[in-house]
């Protein structure tokens, strides 16, 4: 799925992010954190 979406994330990372969303984390906030971490 990561390749299809062209996220640049590995399978494990994508799994963790989806699990966090399933737990109720705001997907937009989570995406913002990932984008910020990638800048560094």
mmCIF entry with sequence, helices, sheets and N, C-alpha, C, O atoms, coordinates in Angstrom:
data_MODEL
# 
_entry.id   MODEL 
# 
_entity.id                         1 
_entity.type                       polymer 
_entity.pdbx_number_of_molecules   1 
# 
_entity_poly.entity_id                      1 
_entity_poly.type                           'polypeptide(L)' 
_entity_poly.nstd_linkage                   no 
_entity_poly.nstd_monomer                   no 
_entity_poly.pdbx_seq_one_letter_code       
;(UNK)(UNK)(UNK)(UNK)(UNK)(UNK)(UNK)(UNK)(UNK)(UNK)(UNK)(UNK)(UNK)(UNK)(UNK)(UNK)
(UNK)(UNK)(UNK)(UNK)(UNK)(UNK)(UNK)(UNK)(UNK)(UNK)(UNK)(UNK)(UNK)(UNK)(UNK)(UNK)
(UNK)(UNK)(UNK)(UNK)(UNK)(UNK)(UNK)(UNK)
;
_entity_poly.pdbx_seq_one_letter_code_can   XXXXXXXXXXXXXXXXXXXXXXXXXXXXXXXXXXXXXXXX 
_entity_poly.pdbx_strand_id                 A 
# 
loop_
_entity_poly_seq.entity_id 
_entity_poly_seq.num 
_entity_poly_seq.mon_id 
_entity_poly_seq.hetero 
1 1  UNK n 
1 2  UNK n 
1 3  UNK n 
1 4  UNK n 
1 5  UNK n 
1 6  UNK n 
1 7  UNK n 
1 8  UNK n 
1 9  UNK n 
1 10 UNK n 
1 11 UNK n 
1 12 UNK n 
1 13 UNK n 
1 14 UNK n 
1 15 UNK n 
1 16 UNK n 
1 17 UNK n 
1 18 UNK n 
1 19 UNK n 
1 20 UNK n 
1 21 UNK n 
1 22 UNK n 
1 23 UNK n 
1 24 UNK n 
1 25 UNK n 
1 26 UNK n 
1 27 UNK n 
1 28 UNK n 
1 29 UNK n 
1 30 UNK n 
1 31 UNK n 
1 32 UNK n 
1 33 UNK n 
1 34 UNK n 
1 35 UNK n 
1 36 UNK n 
1 37 UNK n 
1 38 UNK n 
1 39 UNK n 
1 40 UNK n 
# 
_struct_asym.id          A 
_struct_asym.entity_id   1 
# 
loop_
_struct_conf.conf_type_id 
_struct_conf.id 
_struct_conf.pdbx_PDB_helix_id 
_struct_conf.beg_label_comp_id 
_struct_conf.beg_label_asym_id 
_struct_conf.beg_label_seq_id 
_struct_conf.pdbx_beg_PDB_ins_code 
_struct_conf.end_label_comp_id 
_struct_conf.end_label_asym_id 
_struct_conf.end_label_seq_id 
_struct_conf.pdbx_end_PDB_ins_code 
_struct_conf.beg_auth_comp_id 
_struct_conf.beg_auth_asym_id 
_struct_conf.beg_auth_seq_id 
_struct_conf.end_auth_comp_id 
_struct_conf.end_auth_asym_id 
_struct_conf.end_auth_seq_id 
_struct_conf.pdbx_PDB_helix_class 
_struct_conf.details 
_struct_conf.pdbx_PDB_helix_length 
HELX_P HELX_P1 AA1 UNK A 2  ? UNK A 5  ? UNK A 2  UNK A 5  1 ? 4  
HELX_P HELX_P2 AA2 UNK A 11 ? UNK A 22 ? UNK A 11 UNK A 22 1 ? 12 
HELX_P HELX_P3 AA3 UNK A 27 ? UNK A 39 ? UNK A 27 UNK A 39 1 ? 13 
# 
_struct_conf_type.id          HELX_P 
_struct_conf_type.criteria    ? 
_struct_conf_type.reference   ? 
# 
loop_
_atom_site.group_PDB 
_atom_site.id 
_atom_site.type_symbol 
_atom_site.label_atom_id 
_atom_site.label_alt_id 
_atom_site.label_comp_id 
_atom_site.label_asym_id 
_atom_site.label_entity_id 
_atom_site.label_seq_id 
_atom_site.pdbx_PDB_ins_code 
_atom_site.Cartn_x 
_atom_site.Cartn_y 
_atom_site.Cartn_z 
_atom_site.occupancy 
_atom_site.B_iso_or_equiv 
_atom_site.pdbx_formal_charge 
_atom_site.auth_seq_id 
_atom_site.auth_comp_id 
_atom_site.auth_asym_id 
_atom_site.auth_atom_id 
_atom_site.pdbx_PDB_model_num 
ATOM 1   N N  . UNK A 1 1  ? 0.833  -1.193 0.000  1.00 0.00 ? 1  UNK A N  1 
ATOM 2   C CA . UNK A 1 1  ? 0.000  0.000  0.000  1.00 0.00 ? 1  UNK A CA 1 
ATOM 3   C C  . UNK A 1 1  ? 0.875  1.253  0.000  1.00 0.00 ? 1  UNK A C  1 
ATOM 4   O O  . UNK A 1 1  ? 0.554  2.248  -0.649 1.00 0.00 ? 1  UNK A O  1 
ATOM 5   N N  . UNK A 1 2  ? 1.977  1.190  0.732  1.00 0.00 ? 2  UNK A N  1 
ATOM 6   C CA . UNK A 1 2  ? 2.874  2.341  0.772  1.00 0.00 ? 2  UNK A CA 1 
ATOM 7   C C  . UNK A 1 2  ? 3.371  2.708  -0.620 1.00 0.00 ? 2  UNK A C  1 
ATOM 8   O O  . UNK A 1 2  ? 3.458  3.886  -0.966 1.00 0.00 ? 2  UNK A O  1 
ATOM 9   N N  . UNK A 1 3  ? 3.695  1.694  -1.413 1.00 0.00 ? 3  UNK A N  1 
ATOM 10  C CA . UNK A 1 3  ? 4.158  1.946  -2.775 1.00 0.00 ? 3  UNK A CA 1 
ATOM 11  C C  . UNK A 1 3  ? 3.044  2.517  -3.640 1.00 0.00 ? 3  UNK A C  1 
ATOM 12  O O  . UNK A 1 3  ? 3.282  3.416  -4.447 1.00 0.00 ? 3  UNK A O  1 
ATOM 13  N N  . UNK A 1 4  ? 1.841  2.006  -3.479 1.00 0.00 ? 4  UNK A N  1 
ATOM 14  C CA . UNK A 1 4  ? 0.710  2.488  -4.264 1.00 0.00 ? 4  UNK A CA 1 
ATOM 15  C C  . UNK A 1 4  ? 0.430  3.956  -3.950 1.00 0.00 ? 4  UNK A C  1 
ATOM 16  O O  . UNK A 1 4  ? 0.166  4.751  -4.852 1.00 0.00 ? 4  UNK A O  1 
ATOM 17  N N  . UNK A 1 5  ? 0.490  4.307  -2.675 1.00 0.00 ? 5  UNK A N  1 
ATOM 18  C CA . UNK A 1 5  ? 0.228  5.684  -2.251 1.00 0.00 ? 5  UNK A CA 1 
ATOM 19  C C  . UNK A 1 5  ? 1.438  6.588  -2.435 1.00 0.00 ? 5  UNK A C  1 
ATOM 20  O O  . UNK A 1 5  ? 1.331  7.808  -2.310 1.00 0.00 ? 5  UNK A O  1 
ATOM 21  N N  . UNK A 1 6  ? 2.591  5.990  -2.732 1.00 0.00 ? 6  UNK A N  1 
ATOM 22  C CA . UNK A 1 6  ? 3.837  6.732  -2.910 1.00 0.00 ? 6  UNK A CA 1 
ATOM 23  C C  . UNK A 1 6  ? 4.136  7.634  -1.714 1.00 0.00 ? 6  UNK A C  1 
ATOM 24  O O  . UNK A 1 6  ? 4.442  8.817  -1.865 1.00 0.00 ? 6  UNK A O  1 
ATOM 25  N N  . UNK A 1 7  ? 4.038  7.040  -0.517 1.00 0.00 ? 7  UNK A N  1 
ATOM 26  C CA . UNK A 1 7  ? 4.258  7.797  0.709  1.00 0.00 ? 7  UNK A CA 1 
ATOM 27  C C  . UNK A 1 7  ? 5.725  7.949  1.065  1.00 0.00 ? 7  UNK A C  1 
ATOM 28  O O  . UNK A 1 7  ? 6.106  8.884  1.770  1.00 0.00 ? 7  UNK A O  1 
ATOM 29  N N  . UNK A 1 8  ? 6.549  7.029  0.577  1.00 0.00 ? 8  UNK A N  1 
ATOM 30  C CA . UNK A 1 8  ? 7.950  7.044  0.958  1.00 0.00 ? 8  UNK A CA 1 
ATOM 31  C C  . UNK A 1 8  ? 8.183  6.435  2.329  1.00 0.00 ? 8  UNK A C  1 
ATOM 32  O O  . UNK A 1 8  ? 9.290  6.498  2.862  1.00 0.00 ? 8  UNK A O  1 
ATOM 33  N N  . UNK A 1 9  ? 7.141  5.845  2.899  1.00 0.00 ? 9  UNK A N  1 
ATOM 34  C CA . UNK A 1 9  ? 7.243  5.212  4.216  1.00 0.00 ? 9  UNK A CA 1 
ATOM 35  C C  . UNK A 1 9  ? 7.400  3.715  4.041  1.00 0.00 ? 9  UNK A C  1 
ATOM 36  O O  . UNK A 1 9  ? 6.879  3.132  3.091  1.00 0.00 ? 9  UNK A O  1 
ATOM 37  N N  . UNK A 1 10 ? 8.128  3.092  4.971  1.00 0.00 ? 10 UNK A N  1 
ATOM 38  C CA . UNK A 1 10 ? 8.234  1.643  4.902  1.00 0.00 ? 10 UNK A CA 1 
ATOM 39  C C  . UNK A 1 10 ? 6.959  1.004  5.451  1.00 0.00 ? 10 UNK A C  1 
ATOM 40  O O  . UNK A 1 10 ? 6.103  1.675  6.027  1.00 0.00 ? 10 UNK A O  1 
ATOM 41  N N  . UNK A 1 11 ? 6.860  -0.292 5.258  1.00 0.00 ? 11 UNK A N  1 
ATOM 42  C CA . UNK A 1 11 ? 5.644  -1.027 5.638  1.00 0.00 ? 11 UNK A CA 1 
ATOM 43  C C  . UNK A 1 11 ? 5.346  -0.911 7.131  1.00 0.00 ? 11 UNK A C  1 
ATOM 44  O O  . UNK A 1 11 ? 4.196  -0.710 7.523  1.00 0.00 ? 11 UNK A O  1 
ATOM 45  N N  . UNK A 1 12 ? 6.370  -1.036 7.955  1.00 0.00 ? 12 UNK A N  1 
ATOM 46  C CA . UNK A 1 12 ? 6.178  -0.987 9.410  1.00 0.00 ? 12 UNK A CA 1 
ATOM 47  C C  . UNK A 1 12 ? 5.695  0.401  9.853  1.00 0.00 ? 12 UNK A C  1 
ATOM 48  O O  . UNK A 1 12 ? 4.771  0.512  10.659 1.00 0.00 ? 12 UNK A O  1 
ATOM 49  N N  . UNK A 1 13 ? 6.312  1.434  9.332  1.00 0.00 ? 13 UNK A N  1 
ATOM 50  C CA . UNK A 1 13 ? 5.929  2.801  9.704  1.00 0.00 ? 13 UNK A CA 1 
ATOM 51  C C  . UNK A 1 13 ? 4.491  3.093  9.303  1.00 0.00 ? 13 UNK A C  1 
ATOM 52  O O  . UNK A 1 13 ? 3.733  3.679  10.076 1.00 0.00 ? 13 UNK A O  1 
ATOM 53  N N  . UNK A 1 14 ? 4.120  2.688  8.108  1.00 0.00 ? 14 UNK A N  1 
ATOM 54  C CA . UNK A 1 14 ? 2.752  2.898  7.649  1.00 0.00 ? 14 UNK A CA 1 
ATOM 55  C C  . UNK A 1 14 ? 1.767  2.143  8.535  1.00 0.00 ? 14 UNK A C  1 
ATOM 56  O O  . UNK A 1 14 ? 0.698  2.662  8.856  1.00 0.00 ? 14 UNK A O  1 
ATOM 57  N N  . UNK A 1 15 ? 2.119  0.926  8.931  1.00 0.00 ? 15 UNK A N  1 
ATOM 58  C CA . UNK A 1 15 ? 1.269  0.138  9.820  1.00 0.00 ? 15 UNK A CA 1 
ATOM 59  C C  . UNK A 1 15 ? 1.055  0.862  11.148 1.00 0.00 ? 15 UNK A C  1 
ATOM 60  O O  . UNK A 1 15 ? -0.066 0.925  11.651 1.00 0.00 ? 15 UNK A O  1 
ATOM 61  N N  . UNK A 1 16 ? 2.126  1.403  11.709 1.00 0.00 ? 16 UNK A N  1 
ATOM 62  C CA . UNK A 1 16 ? 2.037  2.112  12.992 1.00 0.00 ? 16 UNK A CA 1 
ATOM 63  C C  . UNK A 1 16 ? 1.159  3.361  12.853 1.00 0.00 ? 16 UNK A C  1 
ATOM 64  O O  . UNK A 1 16 ? 0.336  3.642  13.724 1.00 0.00 ? 16 UNK A O  1 
ATOM 65  N N  . UNK A 1 17 ? 1.332  4.097  11.775 1.00 0.00 ? 17 UNK A N  1 
ATOM 66  C CA . UNK A 1 17 ? 0.542  5.314  11.571 1.00 0.00 ? 17 UNK A CA 1 
ATOM 67  C C  . UNK A 1 17 ? -0.948 4.999  11.416 1.00 0.00 ? 17 UNK A C  1 
ATOM 68  O O  . UNK A 1 17 ? -1.795 5.714  11.951 1.00 0.00 ? 17 UNK A O  1 
ATOM 69  N N  . UNK A 1 18 ? -1.259 3.942  10.694 1.00 0.00 ? 18 UNK A N  1 
ATOM 70  C CA . UNK A 1 18 ? -2.655 3.539  10.537 1.00 0.00 ? 18 UNK A CA 1 
ATOM 71  C C  . UNK A 1 18 ? -3.228 3.104  11.881 1.00 0.00 ? 18 UNK A C  1 
ATOM 72  O O  . UNK A 1 18 ? -4.371 3.427  12.205 1.00 0.00 ? 18 UNK A O  1 
ATOM 73  N N  . UNK A 1 19 ? -2.439 2.373  12.662 1.00 0.00 ? 19 UNK A N  1 
ATOM 74  C CA . UNK A 1 19 ? -2.890 1.945  13.982 1.00 0.00 ? 19 UNK A CA 1 
ATOM 75  C C  . UNK A 1 19 ? -3.162 3.148  14.880 1.00 0.00 ? 19 UNK A C  1 
ATOM 76  O O  . UNK A 1 19 ? -4.141 3.155  15.627 1.00 0.00 ? 19 UNK A O  1 
ATOM 77  N N  . UNK A 1 20 ? -2.310 4.156  14.814 1.00 0.00 ? 20 UNK A N  1 
ATOM 78  C CA . UNK A 1 20 ? -2.527 5.362  15.617 1.00 0.00 ? 20 UNK A CA 1 
ATOM 79  C C  . UNK A 1 20 ? -3.812 6.074  15.207 1.00 0.00 ? 20 UNK A C  1 
ATOM 80  O O  . UNK A 1 20 ? -4.545 6.579  16.058 1.00 0.00 ? 20 UNK A O  1 
ATOM 81  N N  . UNK A 1 21 ? -4.080 6.112  13.924 1.00 0.00 ? 21 UNK A N  1 
ATOM 82  C CA . UNK A 1 21 ? -5.334 6.711  13.452 1.00 0.00 ? 21 UNK A CA 1 
ATOM 83  C C  . UNK A 1 21 ? -6.530 5.906  13.944 1.00 0.00 ? 21 UNK A C  1 
ATOM 84  O O  . UNK A 1 21 ? -7.550 6.473  14.335 1.00 0.00 ? 21 UNK A O  1 
ATOM 85  N N  . UNK A 1 22 ? -6.399 4.585  13.924 1.00 0.00 ? 22 UNK A N  1 
ATOM 86  C CA . UNK A 1 22 ? -7.478 3.725  14.424 1.00 0.00 ? 22 UNK A CA 1 
ATOM 87  C C  . UNK A 1 22 ? -7.739 3.955  15.906 1.00 0.00 ? 22 UNK A C  1 
ATOM 88  O O  . UNK A 1 22 ? -8.859 3.764  16.380 1.00 0.00 ? 22 UNK A O  1 
ATOM 89  N N  . UNK A 1 23 ? -6.710 4.364  16.635 1.00 0.00 ? 23 UNK A N  1 
ATOM 90  C CA . UNK A 1 23 ? -6.860 4.647  18.060 1.00 0.00 ? 23 UNK A CA 1 
ATOM 91  C C  . UNK A 1 23 ? -7.451 6.031  18.330 1.00 0.00 ? 23 UNK A C  1 
ATOM 92  O O  . UNK A 1 23 ? -7.728 6.386  19.475 1.00 0.00 ? 23 UNK A O  1 
ATOM 93  N N  . UNK A 1 24 ? -7.641 6.808  17.259 1.00 0.00 ? 24 UNK A N  1 
ATOM 94  C CA . UNK A 1 24 ? -8.293 8.093  17.428 1.00 0.00 ? 24 UNK A CA 1 
ATOM 95  C C  . UNK A 1 24 ? -7.419 9.309  17.227 1.00 0.00 ? 24 UNK A C  1 
ATOM 96  O O  . UNK A 1 24 ? -7.896 10.435 17.371 1.00 0.00 ? 24 UNK A O  1 
ATOM 97  N N  . UNK A 1 25 ? -6.147 9.116  16.895 1.00 0.00 ? 25 UNK A N  1 
ATOM 98  C CA . UNK A 1 25 ? -5.311 10.285 16.645 1.00 0.00 ? 25 UNK A CA 1 
ATOM 99  C C  . UNK A 1 25 ? -5.795 11.011 15.403 1.00 0.00 ? 25 UNK A C  1 
ATOM 100 O O  . UNK A 1 25 ? -6.271 10.390 14.453 1.00 0.00 ? 25 UNK A O  1 
ATOM 101 N N  . UNK A 1 26 ? -5.671 12.299 15.420 1.00 0.00 ? 26 UNK A N  1 
ATOM 102 C CA . UNK A 1 26 ? -6.081 13.123 14.291 1.00 0.00 ? 26 UNK A CA 1 
ATOM 103 C C  . UNK A 1 26 ? -5.114 12.891 13.134 1.00 0.00 ? 26 UNK A C  1 
ATOM 104 O O  . UNK A 1 26 ? -3.921 13.163 13.269 1.00 0.00 ? 26 UNK A O  1 
ATOM 105 N N  . UNK A 1 27 ? -5.607 12.392 11.993 1.00 0.00 ? 27 UNK A N  1 
ATOM 106 C CA . UNK A 1 27 ? -4.708 12.096 10.871 1.00 0.00 ? 27 UNK A CA 1 
ATOM 107 C C  . UNK A 1 27 ? -3.976 13.325 10.336 1.00 0.00 ? 27 UNK A C  1 
ATOM 108 O O  . UNK A 1 27 ? -2.822 13.225 9.919  1.00 0.00 ? 27 UNK A O  1 
ATOM 109 N N  . UNK A 1 28 ? -4.640 14.485 10.344 1.00 0.00 ? 28 UNK A N  1 
ATOM 110 C CA . UNK A 1 28 ? -3.974 15.699 9.857  1.00 0.00 ? 28 UNK A CA 1 
ATOM 111 C C  . UNK A 1 28 ? -2.833 16.097 10.774 1.00 0.00 ? 28 UNK A C  1 
ATOM 112 O O  . UNK A 1 28 ? -1.770 16.506 10.306 1.00 0.00 ? 28 UNK A O  1 
ATOM 113 N N  . UNK A 1 29 ? -3.045 15.980 12.072 1.00 0.00 ? 29 UNK A N  1 
ATOM 114 C CA . UNK A 1 29 ? -1.994 16.311 13.035 1.00 0.00 ? 29 UNK A CA 1 
ATOM 115 C C  . UNK A 1 29 ? -0.836 15.323 12.909 1.00 0.00 ? 29 UNK A C  1 
ATOM 116 O O  . UNK A 1 29 ? 0.331  15.709 12.976 1.00 0.00 ? 29 UNK A O  1 
ATOM 117 N N  . UNK A 1 30 ? -1.167 14.067 12.729 1.00 0.00 ? 30 UNK A N  1 
ATOM 118 C CA . UNK A 1 30 ? -0.138 13.040 12.575 1.00 0.00 ? 30 UNK A CA 1 
ATOM 119 C C  . UNK A 1 30 ? 0.678  13.294 11.303 1.00 0.00 ? 30 UNK A C  1 
ATOM 120 O O  . UNK A 1 30 ? 1.902  13.164 11.318 1.00 0.00 ? 30 UNK A O  1 
ATOM 121 N N  . UNK A 1 31 ? 0.019  13.647 10.226 1.00 0.00 ? 31 UNK A N  1 
ATOM 122 C CA . UNK A 1 31 ? 0.715  13.955 8.972  1.00 0.00 ? 31 UNK A CA 1 
ATOM 123 C C  . UNK A 1 31 ? 1.626  15.158 9.144  1.00 0.00 ? 31 UNK A C  1 
ATOM 124 O O  . UNK A 1 31 ? 2.730  15.184 8.599  1.00 0.00 ? 31 UNK A O  1 
ATOM 125 N N  . UNK A 1 32 ? 1.175  16.156 9.896  1.00 0.00 ? 32 UNK A N  1 
ATOM 126 C CA . UNK A 1 32 ? 1.995  17.348 10.132 1.00 0.00 ? 32 UNK A CA 1 
ATOM 127 C C  . UNK A 1 32 ? 3.261  16.982 10.906 1.00 0.00 ? 32 UNK A C  1 
ATOM 128 O O  . UNK A 1 32 ? 4.338  17.508 10.624 1.00 0.00 ? 32 UNK A O  1 
ATOM 129 N N  . UNK A 1 33 ? 3.132  16.092 11.869 1.00 0.00 ? 33 UNK A N  1 
ATOM 130 C CA . UNK A 1 33 ? 4.305  15.659 12.642 1.00 0.00 ? 33 UNK A CA 1 
ATOM 131 C C  . UNK A 1 33 ? 5.284  14.916 11.743 1.00 0.00 ? 33 UNK A C  1 
ATOM 132 O O  . UNK A 1 33 ? 6.492  15.143 11.818 1.00 0.00 ? 33 UNK A O  1 
ATOM 133 N N  . UNK A 1 34 ? 4.773  14.032 10.894 1.00 0.00 ? 34 UNK A N  1 
ATOM 134 C CA . UNK A 1 34 ? 5.643  13.280 9.992  1.00 0.00 ? 34 UNK A CA 1 
ATOM 135 C C  . UNK A 1 34 ? 6.370  14.223 9.040  1.00 0.00 ? 34 UNK A C  1 
ATOM 136 O O  . UNK A 1 34 ? 7.568  14.069 8.802  1.00 0.00 ? 34 UNK A O  1 
ATOM 137 N N  . UNK A 1 35 ? 5.645  15.199 8.494  1.00 0.00 ? 35 UNK A N  1 
ATOM 138 C CA . UNK A 1 35 ? 6.274  16.163 7.583  1.00 0.00 ? 35 UNK A CA 1 
ATOM 139 C C  . UNK A 1 35 ? 7.363  16.951 8.287  1.00 0.00 ? 35 UNK A C  1 
ATOM 140 O O  . UNK A 1 35 ? 8.422  17.207 7.714  1.00 0.00 ? 35 UNK A O  1 
ATOM 141 N N  . UNK A 1 36 ? 7.105  17.332 9.525  1.00 0.00 ? 36 UNK A N  1 
ATOM 142 C CA . UNK A 1 36 ? 8.102  18.094 10.295 1.00 0.00 ? 36 UNK A CA 1 
ATOM 143 C C  . UNK A 1 36 ? 9.329  17.249 10.582 1.00 0.00 ? 36 UNK A C  1 
ATOM 144 O O  . UNK A 1 36 ? 10.453 17.740 10.489 1.00 0.00 ? 36 UNK A O  1 
ATOM 145 N N  . UNK A 1 37 ? 9.129  15.986 10.928 1.00 0.00 ? 37 UNK A N  1 
ATOM 146 C CA . UNK A 1 37 ? 10.247 15.094 11.199 1.00 0.00 ? 37 UNK A CA 1 
ATOM 147 C C  . UNK A 1 37 ? 11.085 14.851 9.948  1.00 0.00 ? 37 UNK A C  1 
ATOM 148 O O  . UNK A 1 37 ? 12.304 14.703 10.039 1.00 0.00 ? 37 UNK A O  1 
ATOM 149 N N  . UNK A 1 38 ? 10.459 14.808 8.812  1.00 0.00 ? 38 UNK A N  1 
ATOM 150 C CA . UNK A 1 38 ? 11.182 14.578 7.560  1.00 0.00 ? 38 UNK A CA 1 
ATOM 151 C C  . UNK A 1 38 ? 12.045 15.762 7.162  1.00 0.00 ? 38 UNK A C  1 
ATOM 152 O O  . UNK A 1 38 ? 13.017 15.596 6.424  1.00 0.00 ? 38 UNK A O  1 
ATOM 153 N N  . UNK A 1 39 ? 11.709 16.944 7.633  1.00 0.00 ? 39 UNK A N  1 
ATOM 154 C CA . UNK A 1 39 ? 12.506 18.139 7.315  1.00 0.00 ? 39 UNK A CA 1 
ATOM 155 C C  . UNK A 1 39 ? 13.889 18.036 7.920  1.00 0.00 ? 39 UNK A C  1 
ATOM 156 O O  . UNK A 1 39 ? 14.865 18.520 7.346  1.00 0.00 ? 39 UNK A O  1 
ATOM 157 N N  . UNK A 1 40 ? 13.975 17.406 9.077  1.00 0.00 ? 40 UNK A N  1 
ATOM 158 C CA . UNK A 1 40 ? 15.250 17.323 9.811  1.00 0.00 ? 40 UNK A CA 1 
ATOM 159 C C  . UNK A 1 40 ? 16.194 16.328 9.247  1.00 0.00 ? 40 UNK A C  1 
ATOM 160 O O  . UNK A 1 40 ? 17.297 16.160 9.768  1.00 0.00 ? 40 UNK A O  1 
# 
